[in-house]
Each structure stands twice: as C-alpha cells, then as structure tokens.
Amino acid sequence: MHSIVLIEQDASRFSEIKTLVDEYPDRKIIVRNGDANKLVQRLCANTPWRGFEIVGRGIRGVIFLDPYGMEVSWQTVDAIAKTEALDCWYFFPLSGLYRNAPHDPAKLDLGKQTSLDRVLGATDWRSRWYNHEIAPEDIFETQAQAVRRADVNAIESYVKERLETAFKGAVLDPVRLHHKNGAPLASLFFCGLEH
C-alpha cells in the first residue's frame, strides 16, 4: 500500500493542491487542510508503524518538512523520530532562525526566545550562541551585555546536533541554500534511520 499525504494550512494553496491531486484519481493521495504540526503528530501517533506488516516488515515512509518560516515545532520533529519508521527531509528555515537570534540582545525579545525554544526543543542555545561581556557604561558603573558569538555555521551545526538527539540513526551534513543576494536561506537536512 503506497500513499501520499499532503498537508497545507493556507486555504487557497490547499485548494490548488486539491485541484492538482484530483487529476490523479488512480493514486492514493490524501490532502489535509490544517495545522501540519497537529496533523503530522497525529499521523505519527496513530499509524501502526510496527504492527502492520508489509512483506514481513513494518510500514516505512519518508516525510518532507517544508515549513513557511519557523512553523515546525520540535514536538513534531520528535514525533517523527519516535516512529522509528520515517526518514525525514527537513528544509530547515535557517534565515528565520538567524533573524530570531540577532547579534543585538536588546532585539531578542520574549516572543523570539519562545519561538526559538519551540523550534529547537531546547533552551541551551542561549548559552551556546551568546557570551556575556562587561562593557563600561561610565567610570563608576558597568553594564553586562550579551553578544551573539555564533555565526551561521555554528547555528547550523547546533541544529544538526539537536536533530541527532532525536534521530539516533544518521543526520547528514546539510545542503545550504542561499537567497539571490547570497544570504543563507535554509539548510536541507536528511535525518535517516538505522537499518
């Protein structure tokens, strides 16, 4: 049994996908409109990955995460890894991560911190990416100021480490994609399973 599941939250894009899928009535393509985090987590939890046997083996699959911005939560990544049945291609939004962790800590508001925590599933990025320096304010006072010391390479490396905590098999070095202007856009990770 081969099937494809496509998930899109935006109503107009969902309608376009549905129209395209309807052109292939002989294929088992399931299209869902909704929050991909919730739907993927539900799919991972409710599919009998080990219980249903196909040619003597459990169900296997491949999932491709292509979020709009920093939409994929770590809970979704973790749910995929826990199936021990899905290889994962993750088009990781490196530019969004980089923007949400600015060099200037004054721009690192609570909303950005929460977003980074949700996407990375950890809080240790704060100590890994920022150092604390003492900058003299005047001759009588000093002010502690955090400065982001992690560049895009260090941030991408941290993401790979985080993925390796979930996928006990292999997480290959990513392929980095760039904007036309040369700025980092995304990192395409492959998270495989031990065979």
ZIPE-V733500 format. One record per helix or strand of 3 or more residues. SS is the DSSP state (h for helix, s for strand). FROM is the first residue (numbers start at 1). LEN is the number of residues. If there is no record, write none. Layout:
SS_FROM_LEN ; SS_FROM_LEN
This chain:
s_4_5 ; h_11_11 ; s_29_5 ; h_36_11 ; s_61_5 ; h_74_9 ; s_86_7 ; h_94_7 ; h_105_3 ; h_110_11 ; h_125_5 ; s_130_7 ; s_142_7 ; h_152_15 ; s_175_4 ; s_184_8
